[in-house]
Amino acid sequence: MTLDVQHVYDFDRLGEVPANPTSLEVTARRLLSGPDITSGKSSTVGAVLRGEHIICTLGRQARGTGAKAHSHPNEQFNFILHGMMMNDIEGDRVFAGPGSILHTPGMVVHTGLACPDEDLVFLAVKDTRHGIVGPPVDGRYDGPNCFAGFGSRTSEPAATTAQALAEWRTMPPGPGKRYVYGMVDADGLRDGPASAALSLADEVALAPGVHGRLLTGERIHVGVLRLAPGAALPAHAHDNEQFTFVVEGSLRADLDGALVEVPKYNMLHLPAGRRHALHAPDGALVVLAQDARARYAA
């Protein structure tokens, strides 16, 4: 059986909008915050996938550049794939590296920069109360935020990631609320204020050979799941929309008898109520986002 509508999206192929019918709205890859780098407020480039309740992009920022202070009504989850992101948020400075999620609640003023040593690649997931970008706090679209030595600051001696971390360690402590969550390492549950609720694998109903962690925010659940070779999530449907992004390995999806492959760095979109099964013949690491109108259902 073949599908009449596209459900799998390869971000590398989204320089143009697909000509065939799609399960969601696609905006081709572009600079997200303006027509060119000098008249935007961020350096983030990506194609945008917009469903009924969730909007996402595979964002890329050149090292040493990023977003000015801004806010937006929708919450945001950034899963870091490559590089390190620095974020100033509600009086705290935080750093997020590969395998972690940086969560920003709705209407919170924040920045977001690629640290100087490496380009940044991250999966950004938001709810659809707003678009993929928010306006700068100062109202000026005059180029992205930059570390010394990058972008509009190339006349200055170039900063390094080590220097950024050293500066952070000398800063006065902020309120200390948690915004960064390790999703594939040993980072566990902690006491104290946090922007989202973190659950470990044994607290989420998962299939044999599937384990991971779940974050629940204001309107979105985001799970990071490790599927062992041969593991499967059996056929089921649920009342919330689902986006499944493959970080490592690949998935084989059965959509009511239609088999589709979901390779690395591809996104599988499933509208609410769409019956599906997922299989990882050689194992996979996936980021799975659902709207929180219903409970999380892997």
Secondary structure, 3 states (H helix, E strand, C coil): CCCCCECEEEHHHCCCCCCCCECCEEEEEEECCCCCHHHCCCCCEEEEEECCCEEEEEEEECCCEEEEEECCCCCEEEEEEECCEEEEECCEEEEECCCEEEEECCCCCEEEEECCCCCEEEEEEEECCCCCCCCECCCCCCCCEECCCCHHHCCCCCCCHHHHHHHHHHCCCCCCCECEEECCCCCCCCCCCECCEEECHHHCCCCCCEEEEEEECCCEEEEEEEECCCEEEEEECCCCCEEEEEEEECEEEEECCEEEEECCCEEEEECCCCCEEEEECCCEEEEEEEECCCCCCC
